[in-house]
Amino acid sequence: MTTEKLYLDAPGDGQPLLTFQATVLEVVHYRDRPAVILNRTAFYPEGGGQLGDRGHLRIEGRSLAVNDVQIDDRGRILHLIDDAEPQDWLQAEIEGQVDASHRRDMMSQHTGQHMLSAAFFTLAGLETVSARLGSRISTVDLNSPKLDESTIERVVAHVNDLVLEDRVVRPIYPNAEELARMNLRRAPKVSEDVRILEIEGFDVTPCGGTHCARTGQVGAVHVVSTERIKGMTRVNFLCGRRTLEYFRELERQARQAAAVQGCTPAELAENLTGQRETMRTYQQELGRLRARNAEREAAELLASHQPTASEWTPIVVVRESDVDSARKLANSLIRREDVLAAIFSRENADSDWRVILSRGSNAAFDCGKWFREAGRELGARGGGRPNHAEGKLPLSVDPNTITWTRAAG
């Protein structure tokens, strides 16, 4: 026996049918969970990119939570429950209650998705390849690898204008002749009992999902971001209450950031831009100071390391410092052509050694080879060219005990 789908048509007042009476036809297992099959239901099963409804079934004085609704390969609508499998529910009368907040959210996202897809098609000639209405964010995938910001702005503005116009949204069940005359945005996926969703004067497309009765019920529509997916553009969007919550959170964060900066949210961008310029100036000055300090330190180290009879002179420096200062010191040291600079630095007492090996132009030492051979035996990770290499070494290794002759090139 086929379940009557009460969710397909809203009552005359345009509000969704959320409460209904039904009879239990079967109790089965689906994905290792008990599932109830009814003779009629207002619960929408997951499909067409839309999540299934949630709610409760009241039966024989008990209230059973319905956390998911699915449709199996036999077309049966399954109301999944978490309770132990009932034994005596066949032909029992139940009252179903669909979660109103979840349903209205899905209706808002789904109708909003139709409006976005139609607007992208009408204004930019872009077709929707697929759509997904998620629990937090919804998406449409467009048949183009590129989507410029101006197109998004035009589409979103047009869709929100349609929301404010509060146009009628209604399902249509055309016969074959009527269907053939319709200017559909995409072809139906079924050949019988085709259900068409019409957004007054804007879009006509096949759909079996739940929708708002008017565009005004969709609420504000906002595109959060886009990303490239397999040669297409994925548009991440929000509708209705989700949009409100999104901007409410943005405002909260903006006010919090403004309080830290000592300005108003409206002044935040200008304030941060000024700070960025100031920070850039400070960083440039810090770089110059680090370079001068590296020159001074290198001169002191070189003065105490006279050239040897070998083809290179290792200078090992162990210190707590940032990577930039360590690199500048290495660069200053290797201005003497016979030097191998081995700088071991760390930014705190618990971090591994950051190793920088750099050689002068006449130093016969292969820095990259050291990481591949001798360094690997010590647990080092990294690599580079013969004249310069970088990596990390476990903190347990004492840099002053390393034998550098093993890495001679």
C-alpha positions as CSV (number, residue, x, y, z in Angstrom):
1,M,0.0,0.0,0.0
2,T,1.4,3.4,-1.0
3,T,1.8,6.1,1.6
4,E,-0.3,9.3,0.9
5,K,2.2,12.2,0.7
6,L,0.5,15.0,2.7
7,Y,3.6,17.2,2.5
8,L,3.2,17.9,-1.2
9,D,0.3,20.4,-0.9
10,A,-0.2,23.1,1.8
11,P,-3.6,23.8,3.3
12,G,-5.6,26.7,1.9
13,D,-4.1,29.2,4.4
14,G,-0.6,28.7,2.8
15,Q,0.9,27.3,5.9
16,P,2.6,23.9,5.9
17,L,0.6,20.9,7.2
18,L,2.5,19.9,10.4
19,T,0.0,17.8,12.4
20,F,-1.9,14.7,11.0
21,Q,-3.6,11.5,11.9
22,A,-2.5,8.2,10.3
23,T,-2.4,4.4,10.7
24,V,0.6,2.2,11.1
25,L,1.0,-0.2,8.1
26,E,4.4,-1.8,8.9
27,V,7.3,-1.7,11.3
28,V,10.6,-2.6,9.6
29,H,14.3,-2.3,10.1
30,Y,16.3,0.3,8.0
31,R,20.0,0.8,8.5
32,D,19.9,-1.1,11.8
33,R,17.1,1.1,13.2
34,P,13.4,0.5,13.6
35,A,11.3,2.4,11.1
36,V,7.5,3.0,11.0
37,I,5.6,3.0,7.7
38,L,2.3,4.9,7.7
39,N,-0.7,5.0,5.4
40,R,-0.3,8.8,5.1
41,T,2.3,11.3,6.3
42,A,3.2,14.9,6.4
43,F,6.9,14.0,7.0
44,Y,9.1,14.8,4.0
45,P,11.7,12.0,3.3
46,E,15.2,13.1,2.4
47,G,15.6,13.5,-1.3
48,G,16.2,16.0,-4.1
49,G,19.0,17.6,-2.1
50,Q,16.7,18.3,0.8
51,L,17.1,16.9,4.3
52,G,14.2,14.8,5.7
53,D,11.8,16.2,8.3
54,R,12.1,15.6,12.1
55,G,9.4,15.5,14.7
56,H,7.3,13.1,16.8
57,L,4.8,10.2,16.5
58,R,2.3,9.9,19.3
59,I,1.0,6.4,19.7
60,E,-0.7,4.6,22.6
61,G,0.2,7.3,25.1
62,R,3.9,7.4,24.0
63,S,5.8,10.1,22.1
64,L,8.5,8.8,19.8
65,A,11.1,11.1,18.4
66,V,11.5,10.9,14.6
67,N,15.1,12.1,13.9
68,D,15.2,11.1,10.2
69,V,12.9,10.2,7.4
70,Q,14.1,8.2,4.4
71,I,12.6,6.6,1.3
72,D,13.9,3.1,0.3
73,D,14.4,1.6,-3.1
74,R,10.8,0.2,-2.9
75,G,9.5,3.7,-2.5
76,R,8.4,3.2,1.1
77,I,8.6,6.3,3.4
78,L,10.4,5.3,6.6
79,H,10.0,7.2,9.8
80,L,13.2,6.3,11.7
81,I,12.9,6.1,15.5
82,D,15.4,5.3,18.3
83,D,13.1,3.3,20.5
84,A,13.2,-0.5,20.7
85,E,11.2,-2.1,18.0
86,P,7.5,-2.2,18.8
87,Q,5.6,-5.4,18.5
88,D,1.9,-4.4,18.6
89,W,1.6,-1.3,16.5
90,L,0.2,-2.7,13.3
91,Q,-3.0,-0.8,12.4
92,A,-2.6,1.4,15.4
93,E,-3.7,5.0,15.1
94,I,-1.0,7.6,15.5
95,E,-0.7,11.4,15.5
96,G,2.2,12.9,13.7
97,Q,3.8,16.2,14.6
98,V,6.4,17.6,12.2
99,D,9.1,19.9,13.7
100,A,7.9,23.3,12.6
101,S,11.2,25.1,12.9
102,H,13.1,22.6,10.9
103,R,10.4,22.3,8.2
104,R,10.2,26.1,7.7
105,D,13.9,26.3,7.5
106,M,14.0,23.7,4.8
107,M,11.2,25.4,2.9
108,S,13.0,28.7,3.1
109,Q,16.3,27.2,1.8
110,H,14.6,25.2,-0.9
111,T,12.5,28.0,-2.4
112,G,15.5,30.3,-2.0
113,Q,17.6,27.8,-3.9
114,H,15.0,27.8,-6.8
115,M,15.1,31.6,-6.9
116,L,18.9,31.7,-6.9
117,S,19.2,29.0,-9.6
118,A,16.6,30.8,-11.8
119,A,18.3,34.2,-11.3
120,F,21.7,32.8,-12.2
121,F,20.2,31.3,-15.3
122,T,18.1,34.4,-16.3
123,L,20.8,37.0,-15.6
124,A,24.0,35.1,-16.4
125,G,23.0,32.1,-18.5
126,L,24.4,29.7,-15.8
127,E,22.7,26.4,-15.2
128,T,22.5,24.6,-11.8
129,V,24.1,21.2,-12.1
130,S,23.2,20.1,-8.5
131,A,22.0,21.6,-5.3
132,R,22.2,20.6,-1.6
133,L,20.3,22.0,1.3
134,G,22.5,21.3,4.4
135,S,21.8,21.7,8.1
136,R,24.0,24.8,8.3
137,I,24.7,26.0,4.8
138,S,23.2,25.2,1.3
139,T,24.9,25.1,-2.0
140,V,24.2,25.2,-5.8
141,D,26.8,24.0,-8.3
142,L,26.9,26.1,-11.5
143,N,28.2,24.9,-14.8
144,S,31.0,27.4,-15.0
145,P,34.5,27.4,-13.4
146,K,34.4,31.2,-12.9
147,L,31.9,33.5,-11.3
148,D,32.7,37.2,-10.8
149,E,31.5,39.3,-7.8
150,S,29.4,41.6,-9.9
151,T,27.3,38.7,-11.2
152,I,26.8,37.5,-7.6
153,E,25.7,41.0,-6.5
154,R,23.2,41.3,-9.4
155,V,21.7,37.9,-8.7
156,V,21.4,38.3,-5.0
157,A,19.9,41.8,-5.4
158,H,17.3,40.5,-7.9
159,V,16.4,37.5,-5.6
160,N,15.9,39.8,-2.6
161,D,13.7,42.1,-4.7
162,L,11.6,39.1,-5.5
163,V,11.4,38.3,-1.8
164,L,10.1,41.8,-1.0
165,E,7.5,41.5,-3.9
166,D,6.0,38.5,-2.0
167,R,5.1,36.6,-5.2
168,V,3.0,33.5,-5.1
169,V,4.7,30.1,-5.1
170,R,2.5,27.1,-6.0
171,P,2.7,23.5,-7.1
172,I,1.2,22.5,-10.4
173,Y,0.3,19.0,-11.6
174,P,0.1,19.4,-15.4
175,N,-1.1,16.7,-17.9
176,A,1.1,15.7,-20.8
177,E,-0.2,18.4,-23.1
178,E,0.1,21.2,-20.5
179,L,3.6,20.0,-19.5
180,A,4.7,20.1,-23.2
181,R,3.7,23.8,-23.4
182,M,5.6,24.9,-20.3
183,N,8.8,26.8,-20.5
184,L,10.7,24.7,-17.9
185,R,14.1,25.7,-16.6
186,R,15.1,22.1,-16.6
187,A,13.5,18.8,-17.8
188,P,11.7,16.6,-15.2
189,K,13.5,13.5,-13.9
190,V,10.3,11.4,-14.0
191,S,7.9,10.8,-16.8
192,E,4.7,10.4,-14.7
193,D,2.9,12.4,-12.0
194,V,5.3,15.4,-12.7
195,R,5.0,18.1,-10.0
196,I,6.0,21.6,-11.2
197,L,6.8,24.4,-8.8
198,E,5.9,27.9,-10.2
199,I,7.3,31.1,-8.8
200,E,4.9,33.7,-10.1
201,G,6.2,35.4,-13.2
202,F,9.8,34.2,-12.6
203,D,10.4,30.4,-12.6
204,V,8.8,27.1,-13.6
205,T,10.7,24.0,-12.8
206,P,10.0,20.3,-11.7
207,C,10.3,19.7,-8.0
208,G,8.9,17.3,-5.4
209,G,10.2,19.1,-2.3
210,T,8.5,21.3,0.3
211,H,8.3,25.0,-0.4
212,C,7.1,28.4,0.9
213,A,3.7,29.6,-0.3
214,R,5.0,33.0,-1.1
215,T,8.5,34.4,-1.8
216,G,8.2,36.7,1.2
217,Q,8.4,33.6,3.5
218,V,11.9,32.9,2.2
219,G,13.4,35.8,4.0
220,A,16.7,37.5,3.1
221,V,19.0,35.5,0.8
222,H,22.8,35.9,1.1
223,V,25.7,34.3,-0.8
224,V,28.4,33.6,1.8
225,S,31.2,32.4,-0.5
226,T,32.1,30.5,-3.7
227,E,34.6,27.8,-4.5
228,R,35.7,25.9,-7.5
229,I,34.7,22.3,-7.5
230,K,35.6,19.9,-10.4
231,G,35.4,22.6,-13.1
232,M,32.2,24.1,-11.6
233,T,31.5,27.0,-9.2
234,R,29.9,26.0,-5.9
235,V,27.8,28.8,-4.4
236,N,27.4,28.7,-0.6
237,F,24.3,30.5,0.5
238,L,21.9,31.2,3.4
239,C,18.2,32.0,3.5
240,G,15.7,33.4,6.1
241,R,16.6,32.9,9.7
242,R,20.1,31.6,8.8
243,T,20.9,34.9,7.1
244,L,19.7,36.8,10.2
245,E,21.8,34.7,12.5
246,Y,24.8,35.0,10.2
247,F,24.8,38.8,10.2
248,R,24.0,38.9,13.9
249,E,27.2,36.9,14.5
250,L,29.1,39.1,12.2
251,E,27.9,42.2,14.0
252,R,28.8,40.7,17.4
253,Q,32.3,40.0,16.1
254,A,32.6,43.5,14.6
255,R,31.6,45.1,17.8
256,Q,34.0,43.0,19.8
257,A,36.9,43.8,17.4
258,A,35.9,47.5,17.4
259,A,36.0,47.5,21.2
260,V,39.6,46.1,21.2
261,Q,40.6,48.8,18.6
262,G,38.8,51.6,20.5
263,C,36.6,52.6,17.6
264,T,33.1,52.0,16.3
265,P,32.4,49.1,13.9
266,A,32.0,51.6,11.0
267,E,35.5,52.9,11.7
268,L,37.0,49.4,12.0
269,A,38.3,49.0,8.4
270,E,40.0,52.4,8.3
271,N,41.5,51.8,11.8
272,L,42.9,48.4,10.8
273,T,44.3,49.7,7.5
274,G,46.2,52.4,9.4
275,Q,47.5,49.8,11.9
276,R,48.6,47.6,9.0
277,E,50.6,50.4,7.5
278,T,52.1,51.2,10.9
279,M,52.9,47.5,11.4
280,R,54.6,47.3,8.0
281,T,56.8,50.3,8.9
282,Y,57.7,48.6,12.3
283,Q,58.5,45.3,10.5
284,Q,60.8,47.0,8.0
285,E,62.6,48.7,10.9
286,L,62.8,45.5,12.8
287,G,64.3,43.8,9.8
288,R,67.0,46.5,9.5
289,L,67.8,46.2,13.2
290,R,68.0,42.4,12.9
291,A,70.3,42.7,9.9
292,R,72.6,45.1,11.8
293,N,72.6,42.8,14.8
294,A,73.4,39.8,12.6
295,E,76.4,41.7,11.1
296,R,77.7,42.6,14.5
297,E,77.3,39.1,15.9
298,A,78.8,37.5,12.8
299,A,81.8,39.8,13.0
300,E,82.4,38.7,16.6
301,L,82.0,35.0,15.7
302,L,84.3,35.2,12.7
303,A,87.0,37.0,14.7
304,S,87.2,34.0,17.0
305,H,87.1,31.4,14.2
306,Q,90.3,31.7,12.1
307,P,90.5,29.8,8.8
308,T,91.7,26.3,9.2
309,A,93.8,24.1,6.9
310,S,90.7,22.2,5.8
311,E,88.4,23.3,2.9
312,W,85.8,24.7,5.3
313,T,85.4,26.1,8.8
314,P,82.2,25.1,10.7
315,I,80.7,27.8,13.0
316,V,78.0,26.3,15.2
317,V,75.5,28.7,16.9
318,V,72.9,27.5,19.3
319,R,70.4,30.1,20.5
320,E,66.8,30.9,21.2
321,S,65.6,33.2,18.5
322,D,63.1,33.6,15.6
323,V,63.8,32.1,12.2
324,D,64.3,35.4,10.5
325,S,67.2,36.4,12.8
326,A,68.8,33.0,12.4
327,R,68.7,33.3,8.6
328,K,70.2,36.8,8.7
329,L,73.0,35.5,10.9
330,A,73.8,32.7,8.6
331,N,73.8,35.0,5.6
332,S,76.2,37.3,7.4
333,L,78.6,34.5,8.4
334,I,78.9,33.0,4.9
335,R,80.3,36.2,3.5
336,R,83.6,34.6,4.5
337,E,84.0,32.1,1.7
338,D,85.4,29.2,3.8
339,V,82.6,29.2,6.4
340,L,79.9,26.6,7.1
341,A,77.2,28.3,9.2
342,A,75.2,25.8,11.3
343,I,72.5,27.8,13.2
344,F,70.3,25.9,15.7
345,S,67.4,28.1,17.0
346,R,64.2,27.6,18.8
347,E,61.4,30.0,19.8
348,N,60.6,28.4,23.1
349,A,62.1,25.9,25.5
350,D,59.8,23.0,24.3
351,S,60.1,23.3,20.5
352,D,62.4,21.3,18.3
353,W,65.6,22.8,16.9
354,R,65.2,24.8,13.7
355,V,68.3,24.0,11.7
356,I,69.8,26.3,9.1
357,L,72.9,25.2,7.2
358,S,74.5,27.6,4.8
359,R,78.0,27.6,3.3
360,G,80.4,30.1,1.8
361,S,81.3,30.0,-1.9
362,N,84.5,28.0,-1.3
363,A,83.4,25.7,1.5
364,A,83.4,22.1,0.3
365,F,80.2,21.0,2.2
366,D,76.9,19.7,0.9
367,C,74.1,21.1,3.1
368,G,71.3,19.2,1.5
369,K,73.3,16.0,1.6
370,W,73.7,16.4,5.4
371,F,69.9,16.3,5.9
372,R,69.7,13.2,3.6
373,E,72.4,11.2,5.3
374,A,74.1,12.3,8.6
375,G,71.2,14.4,9.7
376,R,68.6,11.7,9.0
377,E,70.5,9.4,11.4
378,L,70.0,12.0,14.1
379,G,66.3,12.3,13.4
380,A,66.5,15.5,11.3
381,R,63.8,16.4,8.8
382,G,64.3,18.8,6.0
383,G,66.5,19.4,2.9
384,G,67.7,21.9,0.4
385,R,70.5,22.6,-2.0
386,P,74.2,22.0,-1.6
387,N,74.8,25.7,-0.5
388,H,71.7,26.1,1.7
389,A,69.3,23.7,3.5
390,E,66.8,24.0,6.4
391,G,64.8,21.6,8.6
392,K,64.2,20.5,12.1
393,L,66.1,18.4,14.6
394,P,64.7,16.7,17.8
395,L,65.3,18.8,20.9
396,S,67.0,15.8,22.6
397,V,70.0,16.2,20.2
398,D,72.9,18.4,21.4
399,P,74.0,20.4,18.4
400,N,77.5,20.9,19.9
401,T,78.1,17.1,19.7
402,I,77.5,16.8,15.9
403,T,80.4,15.7,13.8
404,W,80.3,17.8,10.7
405,T,83.1,16.1,8.7
406,R,80.6,13.3,7.9
407,A,78.7,15.6,5.6
408,A,81.6,16.9,3.6
409,G,80.8,17.1,-0.1
